[in-house]
Every structure is written in structure tokens, then in C-alpha cells.
Amino acid sequence: MNKMKKLIAYYSRAGNNYVGDKIMNLPVGNTEVAAKMIQKLTGSDIFRIYTIKDYPADYNETTEVAKQELRQNDRPELTGHADNMVDYSVIYLGYPNWWGTMPMAVYTFLEAYDFSGKTIIPFCTHEGSGMGRSESDIKKLCSDANVLKGLPIRGGSVQGAESDIADWLRKLGEIE
Ligand SMILES: Cc1cc2nc3c(=O)[nH]c(=O)nc-3n(C[C@H](O)[C@H](O)[C@H](O)COP(=O)(O)O)c2cc1C
């Protein structure tokens, strides 16, 4: 049994979003649904990455703000700090694909801690772009971490993704 301490850290934006082929309102964000499934399967601790400034309620307006943040290489300020990061050896890092990579808030998060020697296991919800370039962006930000191949999950299919998530965790040796 693997007794290393593990943390699920994720960013997710509930509300007005593009799912399948239409705009709808998600009471719980897709990445949060996936994060909770991983928590249920692994029993890991969980930390939600929140920005101080909210994104617009409207999906299209949010895509514009996010595009601008990416262009400017912004680091949106976060509301909180994960305690005792030093104790964790494995970090499951979850985020939606925004413009082919992670939301800039996840960049802020990754720069706030020392991940050297830790294993980062990414998972990403998306509507067609998969992991995009997020895995190589994580490697650039955390060059001394062991960044494993991530799991892309279709946002619109996340409610039925638990068995795929379990298979992935089993292949990684994270669960039995
Ligand atoms: C600002 C923004 C940008 C997005 N860019 C992409 C993209 O480039 N490729 C893609 O497949 N999906 C994109 N999406 C769709 C999200 O990745 C998808 O809806 C995801 O499941 C949302 O997760 P969440 O509910 O946890 O925030 C974008 C959504 C938003 C809000």
C-alpha cells in the first residue's frame, strides 16, 4: 500500500459554460465533479483554487477575460494558501482547458509552492482540446517535479467518467 500523503488541488468555474454543443448553467463545475470522484476513490485531501476576482457570469465574456489574461501572462490573485504543502508527495492537479492550457490561476498556484521531488498528476476537463499544452506548461513551471501524463475528460461526459478515472488511477498504481 502506498502511504504517501496526497492532495487534490483543482480549479473549476461553475455556472454558465459551453457543454457538448450548447451553453448551459452548471451548478457544480465539471472539474470539481472529477476532483470529487478522485477524492472518493483515493481518500486524498482536497484544496480548491479560488481567485479573489470572479470571472463574469457570462461564458463568452469569461472567454474574453481569460484570453486577455493568457496574452498578458497574468497571475490572478488567489484567496487562500494550501497548508502543509511540504507534507504531500503526490498532487493531483485538476483544471478546465482554457484556450489550450490551464487557467492562469493554476499558474499562480504552481508558482506559490516548491514542488521539487513531488509527483504531479494532472487531470483536465475540456470540450475537444484534451490536455492541450497544459502538461508541458506544468513541466516548465515545476521543472523539478515528476509530472505524469494526465487524464483528459470531456466536460459534457464527466458525470459518467468515474470508471475511466478509476481505470486511470489503477494503471498509475494509485488505487488497487
Ligand atoms: C474561458 C474558457 C476557455 C475555454 N477554452 C477551451 C479550449 O480551448 N478547449 C476546450 O476544449 N474547451 C475549452 N473550454 C471549455 C472548458 O474546458 C470545459 O467546459 C470544462 O469542462 C469546464 O470545466 P469547469 O466547469 O470545471 O470550469 C473553455 C471554457 C472557458 C470558460
The ligand as a Tripos MOL2 file, in Angstrom:
@<TRIPOS>MOLECULE
LIG
   31    33     1     0     0
SMALL
NO_CHARGES

@<TRIPOS>ATOM
      1 C1        -12.5060   30.6720  -20.6420 C.3       1 LIG1
      2 C2        -12.7740   29.3250  -21.2390 C.ar      1 LIG1
      3 C3        -11.9440   28.8320  -22.2440 C.ar      1 LIG1
      4 C4        -12.1290   27.5460  -22.7490 C.ar      1 LIG1
      5 N1        -11.2630   27.0930  -23.7080 N.ar      1 LIG1
      6 C5        -11.3780   25.8040  -24.1350 C.ar      1 LIG1
      7 C6        -10.4430   25.2570  -25.0700 C.ar      1 LIG1
      8 O1         -9.5240   25.9400  -25.5490 O.2       1 LIG1
      9 N2        -10.6030   23.9700  -25.4450 N.ar      1 LIG1
     10 C7        -11.5960   23.1710  -24.9510 C.ar      1 LIG1
     11 O2        -11.6740   22.0150  -25.3110 O.2       1 LIG1
     12 N3        -12.5040   23.6690  -24.0560 N.ar      1 LIG1
     13 C8        -12.4100   24.9520  -23.6460 C.ar      1 LIG1
     14 N4        -13.3220   25.4500  -22.7170 N.ar      1 LIG1
     15 C9        -14.3490   24.5440  -22.1770 C.3       1 LIG1
     16 C10       -13.9490   24.0240  -20.7970 C.3       1 LIG1
     17 O3        -12.6660   23.4610  -20.8070 O.3       1 LIG1
     18 C11       -14.9370   22.9610  -20.2990 C.3       1 LIG1
     19 O4        -16.2430   23.4460  -20.3510 O.3       1 LIG1
     20 C12       -14.5830   22.4910  -18.8840 C.3       1 LIG1
     21 O5        -15.1690   21.2290  -18.6450 O.3       1 LIG1
     22 C13       -15.0540   23.4670  -17.8160 C.3       1 LIG1
     23 O6        -14.6840   22.9900  -16.5550 O.3       1 LIG1
     24 P1        -15.1950   23.6480  -15.2080 P.3       1 LIG1
     25 O7        -16.7040   23.5210  -15.2030 O.co2     1 LIG1
     26 O8        -14.5720   22.8140  -14.1350 O.co2     1 LIG1
     27 O9        -14.7180   25.0640  -15.1560 O.co2     1 LIG1
     28 C14       -13.1890   26.7340  -22.2500 C.ar      1 LIG1
     29 C15       -14.0530   27.2570  -21.2700 C.ar      1 LIG1
     30 C16       -13.8540   28.5300  -20.7670 C.ar      1 LIG1
     31 C17       -14.7870   29.0760  -19.6990 C.3       1 LIG1
@<TRIPOS>BOND
     1     1     2 1
     2     2     3 ar
     3     2    30 ar
     4     3     4 ar
     5     4     5 ar
     6     4    28 ar
     7     5     6 ar
     8     6     7 ar
     9     6    13 1
    10     7     8 2
    11     7     9 ar
    12     9    10 ar
    13    10    11 2
    14    10    12 ar
    15    12    13 ar
    16    13    14 ar
    17    14    15 1
    18    14    28 ar
    19    15    16 1
    20    16    17 1
    21    16    18 1
    22    18    19 1
    23    18    20 1
    24    20    21 1
    25    20    22 1
    26    22    23 1
    27    23    24 1
    28    24    25 2
    29    24    26 1
    30    24    27 1
    31    28    29 ar
    32    29    30 ar
    33    30    31 1
@<TRIPOS>SUBSTRUCTURE
     1 LIG1         1 GROUP 0 **** ****
